[in-house]
Amino acid sequence: MKKLIVAMVALSFWAPLSFADDEIGIFETILESSDPFFETYTALEQAIAGSSLELQAVHNVRVPDAKHKARLYVLTSPALVEAAAAESPRTVSAQILRIAVFTSGDQQNTFVNMANPVAHAMIYFAESSNYDALVASAEKVAGEMRELVTTIPGRAVSVQTEPLRSEKHYNKFKGDGPARMMAKFRTWDKSQLLILEDSAANFETVVEDVVAALHVSNDTNDVSDPTAWEVISNIRVRDDVVHLGLSNPFIEDKMIGINSSYRKEGKSAQSPYPGVDHIAALPTEVLIVREGGQTKVFHYGQMWRMQLYFWDSGYRAFTANMGVPGDIVEAIEEAVLE
């Protein structure tokens, strides 16, 4: 059930949020646009350019059968990066911001949503001694992201969307329900899988080599090939960490399809893939970290990540796609280690 939790008043976009215990979405819808897709994302890009947020990447997401339109924006906030400067570089995923523009519904209306910075801060900063200040900083950034759409024709909203969880659940996130065993009951740090390590002195060389290894797209739309990676964002967040955002036709097809397959709300012949509203789960991530005298390359266990963003797809969707997370993990590791 979607929860409308913030009054649609301009000043409320800047106010700290007050969540009910179980109402925090990993995604948040921020605009029901009255403009078409192109005009909406053009206006959003103009708003980003005039804001304090930094645009890092734009990616046109491939929806199965081109039944919907979808566009992803990857951003960072200098203020949030500064607030997290003393945190481990391995918490960098909390500092990567994502906004999606997509069409859905029988009339293919345009919507804007975002990956919720507050929910991500609750996960990655849970053990920080500066937790309260970091969550407050994420709340402020979320307000800036909502502010981007206030001049676009339509209805600016703040709707927490599924999966919905409590702050306590995010703090110790190991998966959801009976599927937790699939993620091996791991928290975020245990779900960061080490691909390779080298000396700290070789950090820049490792960054260059990993980027080159992963940018292997053959420019096809083959949804059966998990290996055709594209590096859609390459962000040096700090001197000791580079965040790479990856995608390909396979992961986009699976991501949208898994959430759409067992979903009834918003699904019709004219809108067959309501799971397009989950594209802000992209890109999947590779972290290159310099810490403790070493350079380390991590990526996430994909079952952990799949549950974080797609648990509302239902347990049947997970059991029907048990092989997908392993295919993605294997494709990333093979590309980096080749």
N, C-alpha and C positions, 0 to 999 in steps of 0.2 A: 504494500500500500504506500503510495506516495504521500509525503507529508509536506504541506505548505507551512513553513515555520517562521517566515520572516515577513512582516507587513511590507507591501509594495509601496514604500514611501522612500523618496530619494535618500534621506538621511539615514535610513536603516541599512543601506548598503555599506555604510562605514562603521556601523555599530558592532561591537563584539556579539557573537551569536550565543544564544542560550538554548542548548539542545535538550530535549527530553532524553532520558537515559538510553533509549533504544532507537533513536531517530536519526543517527548520523549516517548519511549516505556516502559511499565511496565516490559517487557522482552527484552533481547538483545541476539541475536545469536553471538557466539564468535568463533565457529569453524565448518567448513564443513570438516569432517575427511575423509581421504582416507584409513584409517584402519578400520577393523571390530569393532563391538561393544566392545568385551572383551578387545582387545588390546588398544582401545581408552580410556576406563575407567581405565584400569591398568596404562597407562601412565599418566593420569590425577591424579590418587592417588599418584603416585610417585612425581609429580610436587607439589601437595599440601603438601606432607611431607617435601619437601625442601623449602617451602615458610614460610612467617611470619604468614600466616593464620592458624587458628586452626580448625581442622576437629572435628565436634561434633557428626555427625551421617551419616550413609549411609542407604539408603532404596531402595529396589527393588520394583518399582511401578507395580501394576497389571493392565495391559492393557486388555480391553475386548477381549476375545477369544485368548489372547496371540498373537495378530497379529503384535505387535511391541515389541521391548525391551526398557526398560526405567529404569534409575537408578538416584536417587536423592542424593545430598550431601548437608548437612547443616553445615555451617561454621560460625566462628566469626573472627573479626579482632581486636586484642588488641589495635591497634592504633585508630580505630573508637570508640571502647568502652571507651578509655581514653578521646577522643575528646568530647564524650557525657556525661562525668562523672557528670557534673553539671545539666544535664537535668532531668526532671521527669522520674522516673522508668517506667511510663506508655508509654514512647516513645520507649521502648525496641524493638519493632517490626522493627524499622529502622536499628537495629544493627544485625539482623539475616540474614545471607547471604545464598543464595541457588544457586547451580549449578545443571543442569540436563544434562544427557547423554541419547540420545534416537535414535531410528531408524525411518526413514520415507522415503516416496517415493517408486516408483515401484521397485527399487533395494534394498530397505531397507538400504539406506546409513545412516551413523552415524553422528549425529550433537551434538554440545554442546551449551547450552545457559544458561543464568543466569537471576534471578530476579534482575532487575536493581537497584543497591544501591542508585543511584542518584534520581530516581523517588521516592523511599521510603523516602529518606531524605527530599525531597520537601513536602511530606505529613506530616510526623510526627514532623518535626522540624519547621514547617511553622511559628509558633508563638514565636520561640526562639529569644532572643536578639543576639544569636550567630549563626544565620541562615546561613550567607554566609560562615563562617568557617566550619560549619558542612557539608554543601553541598560540599565544596571543599574537605573535608576529605572523603566523600563518593565517590567523583570523583577519588580520589587517590586509594581507595580500589577497585573501578571498574577496574582501570588500572592494579592492582595486579591480579585480577581475570582473565583478558584477558591475562596477561603474562603467566598464568599457561598453556595455550594451545599452546604457540608459538613453542614448541619443538615437538609437536605431528604432524605426517605426515598429510598433508591436507592443507586447506586454512584458515588461521586465519583471521577473519573478525570482524567488529563491526557494526552489523545491528540492528537498533531499530525495534522491532516487536510489532504488535498490541496486546492490545489496545494502541494507540498513543494519547498523550495529551500534552497540553501546561504546562509550569511551573505554570502559574496562576491557571489552572484547578486543578493541583495536590495540590497546596497550600490550596485550599478550597474544596477539593474533597468531594462531597455529593452523588455521583452516576453520571450517564450519561443519557442525553436525557430524554425521557418520563418515563423512569424507575426510575428516582430519587424518585418519590413518593413511590416506593416499599421499598426504603431504608429510608423512612421517612425524607428525606432531612438532614440527619445527617452527620456531619463531623466525623473524625476518633475517637475523644475522646468521642463523644456522641454515637458512635457505639460500644464502649467498654461496654458490658453489665455485670453488677455486678451479680455474682452468689451467693457469700456469703462473709461475713466479720467477723473478729475476732479481738482480741487485737494484738498489735504489738508484745507483748511478746510471743504470740503463733505462730509466723511466721513459725518456723521450723516444728512444729507439723502440721500446715495446709499444708505445702509443702508435707510432708510425706503422709498425709491422701489423698490429691488430687491425687498424683501420683499413690497411691495404688488403688484409686477408678476408675481411668481412664484406668489403664492397665488391661483391662478385655477381651482381645482378646481370642476367642476360637479357634484360629488357623484354621479357615475355610475360604473359599473364597466366602462366601454367600453375594452376592452384594445386596440382599434385606434387609439386617440387618444393620441399621445405628448405632447400639449400641456396636458393637464389636471393641471398640477402642484399638489402639496400641499407646503407648507413644514412638515415634521414636526418639525424642530428648528431653533431660532434661538439660537445660543450666542455670547455676547460673551465670548470666551476671555480677551482682554486689551483694553486701551483701543484698540489699533491693529489689531484683527482680529475680525471676526464670521464665524462658520462657519454656513452654512445647509445643512440636510439636506433633500433633496427626494425625493419618490417620487410614483408614480401607478400606476394599474392596468396601463398599457402596460409600464412598466419591470419591474414585479413579474412579470407574465406572461412576458415575454421572459427575464428572468434565471433564473427557476425552470425554464422550459421548455427553454432552451438547455442547461442542465447536465443535465437529466433525459433529453433526447432520445436521446443516444448512450451512456447509462450503463446498465450491466447490474446491478452490485452494488446490492442493496437495492431493486430495482425489481420490482413485481408488480402484479397487478390490484388488490390491496388497498392498495398503496403505489406509485401510478403516477408520483409526482414526488419521487424521492429528492433532487433538487436543492434541495429545501426547506432542506437543511442548509447552503446558501450564502447564506441571507438576511441574515447579518451583514455582507454586502457593502453592504447598504443603510445609510443613504441615500446617493444620489449627492450630490455636493458643489458648492457655490458658496462662494467665499471673497471677502470684502470686506476689503481690506487698506489700511492707511495706512502708506506707506513712501516714503522719499526725496522728501518734499514733495508726494506725490501720493496720491490714493485710486484704487485699482485693483480691478476686479472680475474674478475668474478662475473658470474651471471646468476640469475635466480632459478631455483627449482620451479619449473613451469606449472606443476600441480599446485604449489603454494600460490603462485601468481594467478593462476586460473581461478582458484577459489576466492581470492581477494576481490577480483573484478566480476566474476561470473557466477557466483553461488546462487543467485536468483534464477539461473537457468534451470535449476532443479537437479536432484540426485540422478534422475534417469539420464540427463544430458551428460553428466560426468561419467557414468558407467558406460554409456554408448561411445564415448570418445577417450577411453583410457589410454590409447596409444599416442594421442596427439601431443601431450606434454613431453613425452620421451622423444618423439620425432624432432621437436623444436630444440630440446637440449642437445641431442646428438648432432643436429645440423650446425648449431653454434660452435660446439666444441670441436667438431671436425674441421670447420673453416679456420678457427683460430690456431689449431695445432698442426694443420697441414704443412 
